[in-house]
């Protein structure tokens, strides 16, 4: 939604789209209302996009490409970059890596990993965070988070592993219905051929071993087959490239995987927990 402060903080892609769309509209001799009518948006929405009060949504960019793009692909190309403008500053570099990755190995300890969240779960989580955010910013972040899902169906396919602490599956976020839908979505994701989903049981550590005790992590394999680690403690960002350190994280992840339930057993656990939410 449109916010006056966005005009001052808008990212470069948002500003480029605004300028190009406005210039193309003027060249056609259209008012904002006329362009809005052509693309299925209000004149006020076009004004908000052109003044950077509200970054263009994915759907608006699709329609701008159809109506104004003239086969150039400029608005289609802008979609990825405008999405990045909507992310928190510390997340933007990782978001690019995530979308291009050929492999992801993810370990989540407190909440469902953002790539696997439903819209309702994400909204409850983001809206319930601290410090509180304006509703408009909450919706903007939810939309940006949901756009990450394109990775699941991207060509070439990305191989994705997710290990979730069992406590994440038992922690109700939003409401019992929101949590049930989230659990069922995890099962749906876990049945994809390019996704492996495992749960680390609550009794891990009973015999004195818990490889995940240091917290969550994201291991990334780039298209060039470089291996990186991304950590985000307390909204700070840390991208690790040093091969020796990355190797230590990869070995730790392998140990966490070995201590987790198998994929089939994990999906069975999630389905049972979803049943308990009814």
C-alpha positions as CSV (number, residue, x, y, z in Angstrom):
1,X,0.0,0.0,0.0
2,X,1.0,3.6,-0.7
3,X,3.1,5.3,2.0
4,X,4.5,8.8,1.8
5,X,7.9,7.7,3.3
6,X,8.4,5.3,0.4
7,X,9.0,8.3,-1.8
8,X,12.2,9.0,0.1
9,X,13.4,5.4,0.7
10,X,12.4,3.8,-2.7
11,X,15.1,1.5,-4.2
12,X,16.7,2.0,-7.6
13,X,14.5,-0.5,-9.4
14,X,11.3,1.0,-8.0
15,X,12.5,4.5,-9.2
16,X,13.5,3.2,-12.6
17,X,10.1,1.5,-13.2
18,X,8.3,4.7,-12.1
19,X,10.3,6.9,-14.5
20,X,10.0,4.5,-17.4
21,X,6.3,3.9,-17.0
22,X,5.6,7.6,-16.6
23,X,7.6,8.5,-19.7
24,X,5.9,5.8,-21.8
25,X,2.5,6.9,-20.6
26,X,3.2,10.5,-21.5
27,X,4.4,9.4,-24.9
28,X,1.1,7.8,-25.5
29,X,-0.7,10.9,-24.4
30,X,-2.6,8.9,-21.6
31,X,-3.6,10.2,-18.2
32,X,-2.9,8.1,-15.1
33,X,-6.6,7.1,-15.1
34,X,-6.4,6.0,-18.8
35,X,-3.3,3.8,-18.1
36,X,-5.0,2.4,-15.0
37,X,-8.0,1.4,-17.1
38,X,-5.7,-0.3,-19.6
39,X,-3.9,-2.4,-17.0
40,X,-6.8,-3.0,-14.6
41,X,-5.7,-0.6,-11.8
42,X,-7.0,2.7,-10.5
43,X,-5.6,6.0,-11.5
44,X,-4.6,6.4,-7.8
45,X,-2.6,3.1,-8.0
46,X,-0.8,4.4,-11.1
47,X,0.0,7.7,-9.4
48,X,1.4,5.8,-6.3
49,X,3.6,3.7,-8.6
50,X,4.9,6.8,-10.5
51,X,5.6,8.8,-7.3
52,X,7.2,5.7,-5.6
53,X,4.7,5.9,-2.8
54,X,3.9,2.2,-3.6
55,X,6.3,-0.1,-5.5
56,X,4.7,-1.8,-8.5
57,X,3.3,-5.2,-7.6
58,X,4.2,-8.3,-9.7
59,X,0.7,-8.2,-11.3
60,X,1.1,-4.5,-12.2
61,X,4.5,-5.1,-13.8
62,X,3.0,-8.0,-15.9
63,X,0.3,-5.6,-17.1
64,X,2.7,-2.8,-17.8
65,X,4.8,-5.1,-19.9
66,X,1.7,-6.1,-21.9
67,X,0.4,-2.5,-22.4
68,X,3.6,-0.4,-22.5
69,X,6.5,-2.8,-22.9
70,X,6.3,-3.2,-26.7
71,X,8.2,-6.5,-26.6
72,X,11.2,-5.0,-24.8
73,X,10.8,-7.1,-21.7
74,X,11.8,-4.1,-19.5
75,X,9.0,-4.5,-17.0
76,X,9.3,-8.3,-16.9
77,X,13.0,-7.9,-16.2
78,X,12.3,-5.4,-13.5
79,X,10.1,-7.8,-11.5
80,X,13.0,-9.5,-9.7
81,X,14.7,-6.2,-8.9
82,X,11.5,-4.5,-7.6
83,X,10.9,-7.5,-5.3
84,X,14.4,-6.9,-3.9
85,X,13.5,-3.3,-3.1
86,X,10.7,-4.5,-0.8
87,X,13.0,-6.7,1.3
88,X,14.7,-5.5,4.5
89,X,18.2,-4.1,3.7
90,X,20.0,-7.0,5.5
91,X,18.1,-9.6,3.4
92,X,18.6,-8.3,-0.1
93,X,21.9,-9.9,-0.9
94,X,20.7,-13.3,0.3
95,X,17.4,-13.0,-1.6
96,X,19.4,-12.8,-4.8
97,X,21.5,-15.8,-3.9
98,X,18.4,-17.8,-2.9
99,X,16.6,-17.2,-6.2
100,X,19.6,-18.2,-8.3
101,X,20.8,-21.1,-6.1
102,X,21.1,-24.6,-7.5
103,X,21.0,-26.1,-4.0
104,X,19.8,-25.0,-0.6
105,X,20.3,-26.8,2.7
106,X,18.2,-25.0,5.4
107,X,17.9,-25.5,9.2
108,X,15.2,-23.7,11.1
109,X,15.0,-23.7,14.9
110,X,12.3,-21.2,15.9
111,X,9.7,-20.7,13.2
112,X,9.0,-22.3,9.7
113,X,11.6,-21.1,7.2
114,X,10.4,-18.1,5.2
115,X,10.6,-20.0,1.9
116,X,8.1,-22.5,3.2
117,X,5.6,-20.2,4.9
118,X,2.0,-19.8,4.0
119,X,0.6,-16.3,3.5
120,X,-1.4,-16.5,6.7
121,X,1.5,-17.8,8.8
122,X,3.8,-15.1,7.4
123,X,1.3,-12.4,8.1
124,X,0.8,-13.5,11.7
125,X,4.5,-13.8,12.2
126,X,5.5,-10.5,10.6
127,X,2.5,-8.6,12.1
128,X,3.3,-9.9,15.6
129,X,6.9,-9.0,15.6
130,X,8.7,-6.2,17.5
131,X,9.0,-3.4,17.0
132,X,5.4,-3.3,15.5
133,X,5.1,-2.4,11.8
134,X,2.4,-0.4,10.0
135,X,-0.1,-2.7,8.4
136,X,0.9,-1.4,4.9
137,X,4.5,-2.5,5.6
138,X,3.4,-5.9,6.9
139,X,1.5,-6.5,3.7
140,X,4.4,-5.4,1.6
141,X,6.7,-7.8,3.4
142,X,4.2,-10.7,3.2
143,X,3.9,-10.1,-0.6
144,X,7.7,-10.1,-0.9
145,X,8.0,-13.3,1.1
146,X,5.4,-15.1,-1.0
147,X,7.2,-14.1,-4.2
148,X,10.2,-16.3,-3.1
149,X,8.1,-19.3,-3.9
150,X,8.9,-19.1,-7.5
151,X,12.1,-21.0,-6.7
152,X,10.1,-24.2,-6.2
153,X,9.1,-24.3,-9.9
154,X,12.1,-22.6,-11.4
155,X,13.9,-24.1,-14.4
156,X,16.6,-25.3,-14.0
157,X,15.3,-27.0,-10.9
158,X,16.8,-26.2,-7.5
159,X,17.3,-29.0,-4.9
160,X,16.1,-27.9,-1.5
161,X,16.6,-29.5,1.9
162,X,14.8,-28.3,5.0
163,X,15.4,-29.5,8.5
164,X,12.9,-28.2,11.1
165,X,13.1,-28.5,14.9
166,X,10.0,-30.4,16.1
167,X,9.3,-27.5,18.4
168,X,8.7,-25.4,15.3
169,X,6.0,-27.7,14.2
170,X,4.3,-27.6,17.6
171,X,4.5,-23.8,18.1
172,X,1.2,-22.3,17.1
173,X,1.6,-19.1,15.2
174,X,-1.6,-17.0,14.4
175,X,-4.2,-19.6,15.3
176,X,-4.8,-23.3,15.3
177,X,-6.3,-23.0,11.8
178,X,-3.4,-21.0,10.5
179,X,-1.0,-23.5,12.0
180,X,-2.9,-26.5,10.5
181,X,-2.8,-24.9,7.1
182,X,0.9,-24.3,7.5
183,X,1.6,-27.9,8.5
184,X,-0.4,-29.2,5.5
185,X,1.5,-26.9,3.2
186,X,4.8,-28.3,4.6
187,X,3.5,-31.8,3.7
188,X,2.7,-30.6,0.2
189,X,6.2,-29.1,-0.2
190,X,7.8,-32.2,1.2
191,X,6.2,-34.3,-1.5
192,X,7.9,-32.3,-4.3
193,X,10.6,-34.3,-6.0
194,X,13.1,-31.5,-5.6
195,X,12.4,-31.0,-1.9
196,X,13.6,-33.1,1.1
197,X,11.9,-32.2,4.5
198,X,13.0,-33.6,7.8
199,X,12.1,-33.0,11.4
200,X,14.7,-33.0,14.3
201,X,12.9,-34.6,17.2
202,X,12.4,-33.1,20.6
203,X,14.4,-35.9,22.2
204,X,17.5,-35.1,20.1
205,X,20.2,-34.6,22.6
206,X,18.9,-37.2,25.0
207,X,22.1,-39.1,24.6
208,X,24.2,-36.0,24.9
209,X,24.5,-35.1,21.2
210,X,22.7,-32.2,19.5
211,X,24.5,-31.0,16.4
212,X,22.0,-28.1,15.9
213,X,22.7,-26.5,19.3
214,X,24.4,-23.5,17.6
215,X,21.2,-22.4,15.8
216,X,19.8,-22.1,12.4
217,X,21.7,-21.8,9.1
218,X,21.3,-21.5,5.3
219,X,23.8,-23.3,3.1
220,X,23.8,-22.1,-0.5
221,X,25.2,-23.7,-3.7
222,X,25.5,-21.1,-6.4
223,X,25.2,-21.7,-10.2
224,X,29.0,-21.5,-10.3
225,X,29.0,-24.3,-7.6
226,X,30.5,-22.0,-4.9
227,X,29.3,-22.8,-1.4
228,X,28.2,-20.1,1.0
229,X,26.6,-19.9,4.4
230,X,24.0,-17.2,5.4
231,X,23.1,-16.5,9.0
232,X,20.6,-14.0,10.3
233,X,20.8,-13.6,14.1
234,X,18.5,-10.9,15.5
235,X,17.9,-9.3,12.1
236,X,21.6,-8.9,11.4
237,X,23.0,-10.5,8.3
238,X,26.2,-12.6,8.0
239,X,27.3,-14.1,4.7
240,X,30.2,-16.5,5.1
241,X,32.4,-17.3,2.1
242,X,35.6,-18.6,3.7
243,X,35.9,-22.3,2.4
244,X,37.2,-23.6,5.8
245,X,34.3,-22.1,7.7
246,X,31.8,-23.1,5.1
247,X,33.1,-26.7,5.3
248,X,32.6,-26.7,9.1
249,X,29.0,-25.6,8.7
250,X,28.4,-28.2,6.0
251,X,29.7,-30.9,8.2
252,X,27.6,-29.7,11.1
253,X,24.5,-29.7,8.8
254,X,25.3,-33.3,7.8
255,X,25.3,-34.3,11.4
256,X,22.0,-32.5,12.1
257,X,20.6,-34.4,9.1
258,X,21.8,-37.7,10.5
259,X,20.1,-37.0,13.8
260,X,16.8,-36.0,12.2
261,X,13.9,-38.3,11.4
262,X,13.8,-39.6,7.9
263,X,11.8,-37.8,5.2
264,X,8.9,-40.3,5.3
265,X,8.8,-40.4,9.1
266,X,9.0,-36.6,9.2
267,X,6.0,-36.1,6.9
268,X,4.0,-38.6,9.0
269,X,4.8,-36.6,12.1
270,X,3.7,-33.3,10.4
271,X,0.4,-34.9,9.2
272,X,-0.3,-36.2,12.7
273,X,0.3,-32.7,14.2
274,X,-1.9,-31.2,11.6
275,X,-4.7,-33.6,12.6
276,X,-4.2,-32.5,16.3
277,X,-5.0,-28.9,15.2
278,X,-8.5,-29.8,14.1
